[in-house]
Amino acid sequence: MPVPVPRPAEQPAALPTGGLTLLVIEDDPGGSLSRPDMAAMGGTADKPVRIRTARNLTEAERLLTDDVQCILLDLALPAADRPSGRPGDELDTLRQVLRLAPHHAVLALTAEADAERAAEAVRVGAQDYLFRDELDGRVLSRAIRYAVERKRADFAQRQLTETRLRAQENARLERGLLPNPLLAGSDLRFAARYRPGRSRALLGGDFYDTVRTPDGTVHAMIGDVCGHGPDEAALGVELRIAWRALTLAGLCGDELLATLQQVLEHERPHEEIFATLCTVDMAPDGRSAALCLAGHPAPLLVRPGQTPALLPQDDGGPALGLLASARWPHREVELGDAWSLMMYTDGLIEGKVGAGTRRLGQEGMIELMGRQWKEGLRGEELLEALVAEVRALNGGDLTDDLAVMLLDRG
């Protein structure tokens, strides 16, 4: 599922290299800023200081173009120019300016006798305040530069805070959406790795789960919804939850997969969507299992002293959602006393090898797994090394979603 990312906010205006534009909002066009020495503000022929004056907020909105870096607001605007029209509501004008120009630095201009109101203006959102009687070009120039840089610093801090909060929220979402295996009472060890293919996504269309039922059977499943959008990711979560509920309710075999297919058909956004699935039901003694493939690649079995090998994959059924009257045969497989069983989605094997078009494939995966097994890697460490090497061979992040799950015994 996609990370909830807000629309990118407009950046605060930076101090320009080719000049500076100040928008002054005051009712007297020949007032406070008719006298400042422009040279004292740093204006030169190649870096001019441009001042625009608006008599009211309507004019200010028209003059507030992208090249404006700062706004100087006279808090003593006549009552008719204030939103409420009531005397003494100067800060309402400021609030409206802040709503009108949320990404611009704002300076409040007031009389020295109104120091308390000036401080309140900063608390409301202005970057600084200036006293009208002390205003000159040098003071104004310094205040503008300070205000613009402070606005940019505030914006950067806010972005950092939002990023941290979003990361915390994403972690909570991920913990809720990815499965927590139910293996209490089993001697099997579980490990998994998950990487969505889409940028800024929590989950892709891949899904997996493992549960142990009261009879001691361990049921493992991994699947892949075709496509890479948020609808497919949501459908993957729904299928995983439905599989767990049906398994704990005692369904198995064709009855379980047929019910999952009904869930998919009711929940998919359009009829072209299908899902591949692999289920492995391990006997309570852990020495054998029933394998079922619905258009999904077969798991990889590794035994001590033996070369890794794929479980049989030539008699599976179709992917869920393709045929209304489909059947999914189960095949009994021997596991042995000690083994590792790796279940995966095609994102693990469809990454490129080198700069060409050659894919890793199942043979390449078997070779990587065998080498890392011989090096003594197991469990989480093995999966971490495997996924890292697959990404390295691909030359970076994989474009497809990737899920891989490992169950170990002995």
CORPEZI-V150334 format. One record per residue. N is the residue number from 1. RES is the residue in three letters. PSI is psi in degrees with one decimal (none if undefined). Layout:
BEGIN
n->[N:N]
res->[RES:RES]
psi->[PSI:PSI]
END
This chain:
BEGIN
n->[1:2:3:4:5:6:7:8:9:10:11:12:13:14:15:16:17:18:19:20:21:22:23:24:25:26:27:28:29:30:31:32:33:34:35:36:37:38:39:40:41:42:43:44:45:46:47:48:49:50:51:52:53:54:55:56:57:58:59:60:61:62:63:64:65:66:67:68:69:70:71:72:73:74:75:76:77:78:79:80:81:82:83:84:85:86:87:88:89:90:91:92:93:94:95:96:97:98:99:100:101:102:103:104:105:106:107:108:109:110:111:112:113:114:115:116:117:118:119:120:121:122:123:124:125:126:127:128:129:130:131:132:133:134:135:136:137:138:139:140:141:142:143:144:145:146:147:148:149:150:151:152:153:154:155:156:157:158:159:160:161:162:163:164:165:166:167:168:169:170:171:172:173:174:175:176:177:178:179:180:181:182:183:184:185:186:187:188:189:190:191:192:193:194:195:196:197:198:199:200:201:202:203:204:205:206:207:208:209:210:211:212:213:214:215:216:217:218:219:220:221:222:223:224:225:226:227:228:229:230:231:232:233:234:235:236:237:238:239:240:241:242:243:244:245:246:247:248:249:250:251:252:253:254:255:256:257:258:259:260:261:262:263:264:265:266:267:268:269:270:271:272:273:274:275:276:277:278:279:280:281:282:283:284:285:286:287:288:289:290:291:292:293:294:295:296:297:298:299:300:301:302:303:304:305:306:307:308:309:310:311:312:313:314:315:316:317:318:319:320:321:322:323:324:325:326:327:328:329:330:331:332:333:334:335:336:337:338:339:340:341:342:343:344:345:346:347:348:349:350:351:352:353:354:355:356:357:358:359:360:361:362:363:364:365:366:367:368:369:370:371:372:373:374:375:376:377:378:379:380:381:382:383:384:385:386:387:388:389:390:391:392:393:394:395:396:397:398:399:400:401:402:403:404:405:406:407:408:409:410]
res->[MET:PRO:VAL:PRO:VAL:PRO:ARG:PRO:ALA:GLU:GLN:PRO:ALA:ALA:LEU:PRO:THR:GLY:GLY:LEU:THR:LEU:LEU:VAL:ILE:GLU:ASP:ASP:PRO:GLY:GLY:SER:LEU:SER:ARG:PRO:ASP:MET:ALA:ALA:MET:GLY:GLY:THR:ALA:ASP:LYS:PRO:VAL:ARG:ILE:ARG:THR:ALA:ARG:ASN:LEU:THR:GLU:ALA:GLU:ARG:LEU:LEU:THR:ASP:ASP:VAL:GLN:CYS:ILE:LEU:LEU:ASP:LEU:ALA:LEU:PRO:ALA:ALA:ASP:ARG:PRO:SER:GLY:ARG:PRO:GLY:ASP:GLU:LEU:ASP:THR:LEU:ARG:GLN:VAL:LEU:ARG:LEU:ALA:PRO:HIS:HIS:ALA:VAL:LEU:ALA:LEU:THR:ALA:GLU:ALA:ASP:ALA:GLU:ARG:ALA:ALA:GLU:ALA:VAL:ARG:VAL:GLY:ALA:GLN:ASP:TYR:LEU:PHE:ARG:ASP:GLU:LEU:ASP:GLY:ARG:VAL:LEU:SER:ARG:ALA:ILE:ARG:TYR:ALA:VAL:GLU:ARG:LYS:ARG:ALA:ASP:PHE:ALA:GLN:ARG:GLN:LEU:THR:GLU:THR:ARG:LEU:ARG:ALA:GLN:GLU:ASN:ALA:ARG:LEU:GLU:ARG:GLY:LEU:LEU:PRO:ASN:PRO:LEU:LEU:ALA:GLY:SER:ASP:LEU:ARG:PHE:ALA:ALA:ARG:TYR:ARG:PRO:GLY:ARG:SER:ARG:ALA:LEU:LEU:GLY:GLY:ASP:PHE:TYR:ASP:THR:VAL:ARG:THR:PRO:ASP:GLY:THR:VAL:HIS:ALA:MET:ILE:GLY:ASP:VAL:CYS:GLY:HIS:GLY:PRO:ASP:GLU:ALA:ALA:LEU:GLY:VAL:GLU:LEU:ARG:ILE:ALA:TRP:ARG:ALA:LEU:THR:LEU:ALA:GLY:LEU:CYS:GLY:ASP:GLU:LEU:LEU:ALA:THR:LEU:GLN:GLN:VAL:LEU:GLU:HIS:GLU:ARG:PRO:HIS:GLU:GLU:ILE:PHE:ALA:THR:LEU:CYS:THR:VAL:ASP:MET:ALA:PRO:ASP:GLY:ARG:SER:ALA:ALA:LEU:CYS:LEU:ALA:GLY:HIS:PRO:ALA:PRO:LEU:LEU:VAL:ARG:PRO:GLY:GLN:THR:PRO:ALA:LEU:LEU:PRO:GLN:ASP:ASP:GLY:GLY:PRO:ALA:LEU:GLY:LEU:LEU:ALA:SER:ALA:ARG:TRP:PRO:HIS:ARG:GLU:VAL:GLU:LEU:GLY:ASP:ALA:TRP:SER:LEU:MET:MET:TYR:THR:ASP:GLY:LEU:ILE:GLU:GLY:LYS:VAL:GLY:ALA:GLY:THR:ARG:ARG:LEU:GLY:GLN:GLU:GLY:MET:ILE:GLU:LEU:MET:GLY:ARG:GLN:TRP:LYS:GLU:GLY:LEU:ARG:GLY:GLU:GLU:LEU:LEU:GLU:ALA:LEU:VAL:ALA:GLU:VAL:ARG:ALA:LEU:ASN:GLY:GLY:ASP:LEU:THR:ASP:ASP:LEU:ALA:VAL:MET:LEU:LEU:ASP:ARG:GLY]
psi->[151.0:144.3:132.9:93.5:123.6:160.3:132.8:129.3:148.8:136.0:144.4:148.9:136.7:160.1:123.8:156.0:-18.4:16.7:-179.1:137.9:125.6:130.3:118.7:128.8:101.8:154.7:-15.4:102.6:-15.9:25.7:-123.1:-34.8:21.4:-16.0:-20.4:143.6:113.0:-32.7:-34.4:-21.2:1.5:9.7:134.5:177.1:-39.5:-13.7:72.5:155.4:119.3:130.5:124.9:137.7:130.2:135.2:-22.6:-180.0:-29.3:-46.7:-38.2:-41.9:-36.8:-34.3:-6.3:78.3:175.5:-21.8:0.4:129.3:-25.1:151.6:132.2:113.4:125.0:114.2:-10.0:32.3:144.9:155.1:-33.5:-22.1:-2.1:150.4:-40.4:-21.4:11.1:138.4:148.0:10.2:37.1:-36.5:-20.2:-38.1:-43.6:-44.0:-38.0:-37.1:-41.1:-35.2:-36.2:-35.6:70.3:-17.8:10.3:149.1:139.5:129.6:138.2:132.2:127.1:174.0:154.6:-27.8:-15.1:38.1:-36.9:-42.6:-35.3:-43.6:-37.6:-34.4:-38.4:-39.6:-32.2:-32.8:-6.4:150.0:-28.8:174.7:156.2:143.5:133.9:-38.5:-20.6:3.9:126.8:174.4:-41.5:-43.6:-43.1:-42.3:-46.0:-40.5:-39.3:-48.2:-39.4:-45.0:-42.6:-44.3:-35.8:-39.1:-42.6:-39.1:-41.3:-41.0:-43.5:-40.7:-40.1:-42.1:-42.0:-43.1:-44.0:-38.1:-42.9:-43.7:-39.6:-38.4:-40.3:-41.9:-40.0:-38.8:-40.0:-40.6:-42.8:-41.5:-32.9:-29.0:-33.8:148.0:151.6:105.9:139.9:91.1:19.6:129.9:-6.4:149.1:7.6:145.0:140.6:140.4:150.8:154.0:142.8:131.6:112.8:144.2:-26.1:141.4:142.4:35.2:143.3:-45.9:151.2:-156.2:-2.6:150.1:155.4:164.0:161.2:130.0:153.9:126.0:164.4:-24.0:-0.3:-5.6:135.3:122.7:125.6:144.5:145.0:142.8:174.5:116.6:132.1:144.3:173.4:12.6:178.8:-31.6:-41.2:-37.9:-43.2:-38.7:-37.7:-42.0:-42.3:-42.5:-38.3:-46.4:-40.5:-41.4:-45.0:-45.5:-43.4:-39.3:-46.1:-24.1:-5.2:2.7:149.2:172.2:-145.7:-35.9:-42.8:-49.2:-35.4:-37.1:-40.7:-38.1:-37.3:-41.2:-47.1:-45.7:-33.1:-28.6:-17.9:146.7:-26.1:164.6:-15.5:-11.3:133.3:172.5:135.0:156.1:143.0:127.5:142.5:120.5:106.1:130.6:154.4:-31.9:-6.1:5.5:-13.5:167.7:159.6:123.9:135.5:129.2:127.1:78.2:18.5:149.5:145.7:148.8:164.5:128.2:130.8:127.0:149.3:130.7:4.6:157.3:136.9:142.4:147.7:144.0:159.8:135.9:19.8:-0.4:35.4:176.5:179.8:164.5:153.5:136.1:0.4:-44.0:129.7:-34.4:35.1:156.0:148.8:96.1:145.5:141.6:130.6:132.9:145.0:133.2:-39.2:-172.2:-41.3:132.5:165.3:131.3:120.1:121.7:142.9:162.3:168.8:-10.9:-25.5:-29.2:-6.4:3.0:153.7:158.8:104.9:-165.4:-12.0:-155.3:1.2:135.4:157.6:-48.9:175.3:-35.0:-43.0:-38.9:-42.8:-40.3:-45.3:-45.5:-43.9:-42.3:-44.3:-32.1:-43.2:-29.1:-3.4:9.7:139.7:158.1:-135.4:-40.9:-40.0:-47.0:-39.4:-44.2:-39.5:-49.7:-39.0:-40.8:-36.8:-42.2:-40.0:-41.7:-32.5:-13.7:19.8:-162.3:143.8:146.2:-22.7:155.7:152.7:128.0:135.3:137.4:138.6:128.4:128.7:143.5:132.3:none]
END
